[in-house]
Amino acid sequence: MEMDEFFEKSGMDKEGFEKELDEAANVVVKRALVLEALADANDIQWTPEELNAEIHRLAVSSRIDPKKLQDYIYEDRERLFELAEKIRNRKTVDFLVTKVKVVEIEEKKSEEKE
């Protein structure tokens, strides 16, 4: 699909599309920075065992030989870093979930007009 066709079908123009992309990118970057700061502040780290377990899980779910996938990931530092960060982010979110306190608030009923 060409960009003009995409804009026509979506009812969006180039400026609107770029604005949406910019807003989405800002959300992603802010979320990543918050997770990183929380992980740093709470000394949340990944371990080699967690990394190997994640590689094994990915290999099994993709029906790939775990050793081949491990070699593939370990041969590229960027791939290794991305997987390690994924584990750290998941651990950070899990940490946050244990700290969340749910407080139920009663919904205010609007006054009926007479």
N, C-alpha and C positions, 0 to 999 in steps of 0.2 A: 504494500500500500504506500503510495506516494504521500508526502506531507500535505499537499493541497487536498487530496482526497480525505486524509485523516481529519483535517480542519473542517472540511465540509460536513463529514459524517458526525463529528463530535459537536458541531455548532460552536467551535472555539476558533479564535484567531491566533496568530503567532505570538502576539504580546500576552494574551491570556494564558496560552500554553507555557510560555517562558515564566510567567508569574507563578503558575501552579508548580512548575518544576522547582523554582527557587524556594517557594514555601515548603515543599516536601523535603528538599535538601536541607533546609534550615532545621526542620524537625528531626531529621535523621542525625545530623551533626550534633545538635543539642542533646539528644538522647544518648548518643555515644559518649559525649563528654561527661554527662551526669553519671552514666554507668562506670566510666573509667575513674572518675573522682571518688565515687562510692567504693569501688574495689580497692583503690589506693588507700583510702581512709580506713578501711576495715581489713587491710592486708589480705585480700582475697587473691589467691594465686591458683594456677593450674599445676598439676603434677604430671610427671611422665606417665604414670599409671593411668591417669584420667585421659591423657592424650592417646595412649595406645588403646584404651577401652573405646574411645570415640571412633578411632580409625577402624577397629574391629566391628563396631556397630554399623558404621557406614558401609563397610565391605559386605557384611552379611545382608543388609537391606538392599544393596545394589548387586548382589550376587557376584562379587569380585573377590579374588583371592586376597585375604587380609595382608599377606606379605607383599604382594605387588602394590597394593594401595599404600601401604606404609612406606615402601621404597619411593613411590611416586610423590608422596607428600614430603618426605624427608629430603628429597633431592632439590627442592625449591623452598628457600627460606620464607618467601612470601606466602606460599600455601601453608607452610607450617605455622607461621605467625597468625594467619587468618583462622585456622582451626583452633589454635591456642586461645585466641581472643574470643572465639565463639564459646569455648568452654568457660572462660573467665566471666563473660557476660551472663551466661546461664547461671553460674554459681552466684553472681551478684544479684540477679533477679530472685533466685531461690532464697538468698539471705534477706532481701527486702520483704519477701512474702512472710518470713518468720517474724518480722518486726512490725508488720501492719496490724493495727488495731481497728476493727470495724466498729463504727459507732452508728447505730440506727437512729435516725431522726424522724420525728413525726411530721408528716406532710401537713402544711397549713392549709386549712380549707378557706377558700375565698368566701367573703361575706356575700350572701345573696342580696340582690337589689330588689327593693319592693316596688 
